[in-house]
Amino acid sequence: MWCIFIRGNLTLEEEKKAKTAKAEEKKEPVKKAPAKKAEPKAAPAEAKKPSAAALKAALAQMEEQETGKKKNTVLLRVLAFVMWALAIVAMYLPQIGELELPFGAMRMLVLKNYTPMIIDIVVAVALCIGAALLWKKANHIHPVKSHNKIAQFIWNQLGLIMAFLIFFVIGLVLILKNDKLDAKTKKIAIAALAVITLLVGGVSADYHPVTQDEVDKVTQEFNIDAQDPEGCFWTTYGKKYHLYGDCQALTNTAAENLHQTSLQEAWENNRGELCSFCAKRAADSGATDTTAITPNNP
């Protein structure tokens, strides 16, 4: 009897344990919070490479300091304004007394004298483009010093602005106010002025503007030694100097016509402008020592 009672109790206890074990199995396992992934570190920003125009301007200013000869950019700017004024004369010179002057494309249009009109327009276009090229050349030697963005834009893009004023704004006002032209002629004239403005403006715009701040930065970053005896290359009949002995502009140069000297000597021999190919290559490579560039170490 006692044996049966004990066995019964044991059976009940075993059943309880079995039920407890099953209940624990049914419980959902505790989910662990996923470990936070470490945020990737931001890559350091690439240093902005100097433009070829800034490098050429820096070397031009360095030449001024080394030789003591100031490049006359004021003269270039004065000539540019004179040429812009002459372009206005060629386009819009009015009738002066009894004088039969051949200038004044707008007056020739009213008189329906088309051959002189076309000649005047061509002359005005040539003068305007020439003025813009002189202005850009001056800017790439002595760039704008202002930190104001608007002032920088006006100074660097004055050629584009003058083309717009001369060929479109003035012309548009005079055409609309002229009572001697019929509506059809006015439309054709305005369309022609728009095309001329786009053409001259496209050539006159400075696509590689430079500021003095950029030039100063290039001067600091590039370790240029004007006295290094192997600092640059130039040719007997060329007008520019080169930083690379394997420059594509030197490909067909005979050995006896190729000179490897210091920058100082190149400048003294009237090689005052850096080759555009070398300037772009040096700027793209981000070279910090242009004088270390030799034919065997490009």
URSULTA-V422478 format. One record per residue. N is the residue number from 1. SS is DSSP state (h for helix, s for strand, l for the rest). NEAR is the number of other C-alpha atoms within 8 Angstrom. Layout:
[[N/SS/NEAR] [N/SS/NEAR]]
This chain:
[[1/l/4] [2/h/5] [3/h/6] [4/h/7] [5/h/8] [6/h/8] [7/h/8] [8/h/8] [9/h/8] [10/h/8] [11/h/8] [12/h/8] [13/h/8] [14/h/8] [15/h/8] [16/h/8] [17/h/8] [18/h/8] [19/h/8] [20/h/8] [21/h/8] [22/h/8] [23/h/8] [24/h/7] [25/h/7] [26/h/6] [27/l/6] [28/l/5] [29/l/4] [30/l/4] [31/l/4] [32/l/4] [33/l/4] [34/l/4] [35/l/4] [36/l/4] [37/l/4] [38/l/4] [39/l/4] [40/l/4] [41/l/4] [42/l/4] [43/l/4] [44/l/4] [45/l/4] [46/l/4] [47/l/4] [48/l/4] [49/l/7] [50/l/11] [51/l/10] [52/h/12] [53/h/11] [54/h/14] [55/h/14] [56/h/13] [57/h/13] [58/h/13] [59/h/9] [60/h/11] [61/h/10] [62/h/8] [63/h/13] [64/h/11] [65/h/8] [66/h/8] [67/h/9] [68/l/7] [69/l/7] [70/l/5] [71/l/6] [72/l/6] [73/h/9] [74/h/7] [75/h/7] [76/h/12] [77/h/11] [78/h/8] [79/h/10] [80/h/13] [81/h/9] [82/h/8] [83/h/12] [84/h/12] [85/h/8] [86/h/10] [87/h/14] [88/h/11] [89/h/10] [90/h/14] [91/h/13] [92/h/11] [93/l/12] [94/l/6] [95/l/9] [96/l/5] [97/l/4] [98/l/5] [99/l/6] [100/l/5] [101/l/5] [102/l/6] [103/l/11] [104/l/14] [105/h/15] [106/h/11] [107/h/11] [108/h/12] [109/h/10] [110/h/9] [111/l/6] [112/l/6] [113/l/9] [114/h/8] [115/h/6] [116/h/11] [117/h/13] [118/h/9] [119/h/8] [120/h/14] [121/h/11] [122/h/8] [123/h/10] [124/h/13] [125/h/11] [126/h/8] [127/h/12] [128/h/16] [129/h/12] [130/h/10] [131/h/14] [132/h/14] [133/h/10] [134/h/12] [135/h/13] [136/h/11] [137/h/9] [138/h/13] [139/h/12] [140/l/13] [141/l/13] [142/l/10] [143/l/11] [144/s/11] [145/l/7] [146/l/7] [147/l/6] [148/l/6] [149/h/7] [150/h/6] [151/h/9] [152/h/12] [153/h/9] [154/h/9] [155/h/8] [156/h/13] [157/l/11] [158/h/12] [159/h/18] [160/h/14] [161/h/10] [162/h/10] [163/h/14] [164/h/11] [165/h/9] [166/h/11] [167/h/12] [168/h/13] [169/h/9] [170/h/9] [171/h/12] [172/h/10] [173/h/8] [174/h/8] [175/h/11] [176/h/8] [177/h/6] [178/l/7] [179/l/6] [180/l/5] [181/l/9] [182/l/7] [183/h/6] [184/h/6] [185/h/8] [186/h/11] [187/h/8] [188/h/8] [189/h/9] [190/h/12] [191/h/8] [192/h/8] [193/h/12] [194/h/10] [195/h/8] [196/h/10] [197/h/12] [198/h/8] [199/h/8] [200/h/13] [201/h/13] [202/h/8] [203/h/7] [204/h/14] [205/l/11] [206/l/10] [207/l/4] [208/l/6] [209/l/9] [210/l/13] [211/s/11] [212/h/10] [213/h/7] [214/h/10] [215/h/13] [216/h/9] [217/h/8] [218/h/12] [219/h/10] [220/h/7] [221/h/7] [222/l/10] [223/l/10] [224/l/7] [225/l/8] [226/l/9] [227/l/8] [228/l/10] [229/l/8] [230/l/10] [231/l/18] [232/s/15] [233/s/15] [234/s/14] [235/s/11] [236/l/7] [237/l/5] [238/l/8] [239/l/10] [240/s/10] [241/s/15] [242/s/12] [243/l/16] [244/l/12] [245/l/12] [246/l/8] [247/l/11] [248/h/6] [249/h/6] [250/h/8] [251/l/7] [252/l/5] [253/l/8] [254/l/6] [255/h/5] [256/h/5] [257/h/9] [258/s/11] [259/s/9] [260/s/10] [261/s/12] [262/l/13] [263/h/13] [264/h/11] [265/h/8] [266/h/15] [267/h/11] [268/h/8] [269/l/6] [270/l/7] [271/l/13] [272/l/11] [273/s/9] [274/s/13] [275/l/10] [276/h/7] [277/h/9] [278/h/12] [279/h/14] [280/h/10] [281/h/9] [282/h/11] [283/h/13] [284/h/9] [285/h/6] [286/l/8] [287/l/8] [288/l/7] [289/l/9] [290/h/12] [291/h/13] [292/h/7] [293/l/12] [294/s/12] [295/l/8] [296/l/4] [297/s/6] [298/l/8]]
